[in-house]
Amino acid sequence: MKRIKSYCRFERVEVKEETYNAGVPLQELLKKEAGRIIGAIGNGVFSVALSENGKQMTSRALAGFIHEFMAGGRSGKKDIAFIVGGPYGLHASVLEVSDMALSLSAMTLPHDMAGVMLAEQVYRAFTIIKGEPYSH
């Protein structure tokens, strides 16, 4: 994540996860969490929710997406928010308000691992955009 900051303004924002409670339906817990996630995104932000049903991209395709976004090709929004759900995923309302759904893998990944993999792919995308030797 430190390396990404040499290419763009980067901020990691975490919202409080709901604690699982067997007496409360999971979707109700996820909906509470979704309210905090949606509230943290703000206006003028292109939101990309990670989802197992999202679009899969190669590293080069992600670089192309980020490059196009930086050139102003994404509906006039100036920032991108990548949304990684907690251990139980994201409530459908987050996917509904997101501008795009992205899948890192056809496999289900632990949310902490997904965050690390996403950061690595964003860094790799910038090295591809800049023609730097990291990506081979």
N, C-alpha and C positions, 0 to 999 in steps of 0.2 A: 504494500500500500504506500510505503514511503517513496518507492520508485515512481509510482503513478503521478505523484505530486510534482515531478519535474516536467510533466507534460500538460497538466491542467490543474485547476482548482479541484481538490478532492476532499470529501468529507464522509466519514462513516457515521451514520446515525442509527442508533439502536432504540427500539421501543420495548417497553416492558412486556415480556411474555406472560400470558395467563397461566396460572398454575393449574395443572390438570386436577380435576375433582370428579370422582366417579359419580357423584350425585348431580352433576350439572352436565347437560348434553354438550358434546364436543363442539358442535356447530355454534352453540351459544357462546362458548369461550372464544372460539375463533372470531366471532362477530365483534366481540369487545376488543380483541386485539386489532381487528381490521379498522375499527374507528381510530385507533391511535396511529396505525400505519398511514391511513389516508390523510389524517390530520398533519402528519409529519412531512408529507410530500410537498405541499404548498402549490401555489399557482405558477403557471408558466414553466412547468417541469414536465418533460417527456418521461413517463413512467414505464419501466420494463419490469414486469413481474416474472420471476422464475417459476416455471410450472412444468411438470412432466409432460403436459400436453402442448407446450409452447413450440415455437419454431426452432428447429435445430439449425445451427450455423457452423461453418468451419471457422477457424481462427481468422483466415483472410476475409471471409464474409463479415465477421464481426468488425474487423478493422475497416472494411468498406462502409459499414453502417455508421460507425463512429466518425469516420472521415466525412461522410455525407452530412451527418448531424452537425458537425463542427462548421461545415460550410454553409449552414443555414437551411438545409434541405428537409427539415422535419417540422413543418407547420409553425415556424416562427418561435418555437420554444428554445430557450437558451441553455437549459440544464437537463441532464439525464439523471433519473433516480432508478437504480437497480434494486428491486425489492426481493429479498430472500425471506421466505417464511420461517417460522419456528419449527420445532420438532413434529408438529401436526400439520404443517403446511399453511396455506393461505385460505381465508374465507373467500367464497365466490365473489363477494362484493369488491374485493381488491382486484381480482382479475377483470371484473366488469368495468371498473373505472380506469384501469391501466391502458396505456396506448398500445402496448404490445406484450405478448407472452413469449418468453424465451426458455428453451430447454437446454440445459447443459449436457444432458445425457438421457438416454432412454431408461437408464437404471435410476432407482430412487437413491438419492444421496443424503447423508446426514446434513442438516442445515449448516452446521459449522464448516464442514468440508465444502459444501456448495459455495459458501462465502469466500473461502480461500481460492477455490478453483475459478470463481468469477473474477476475483482480483487479479489472478495470474493471467487470465485471458484478456482482461482489459489492458494490463501492462504489455502483453504480447501484441495486442492490437496496435498500441501506440508505436512499438518498435517496428511493426510492419509499415505503418503509415509513414514513419520517418526514415525507413530504409536502413534501420540499424541491425546489427548482426545477431541479436538475441534469438530471433525466430529463424529456424532452419528446417 
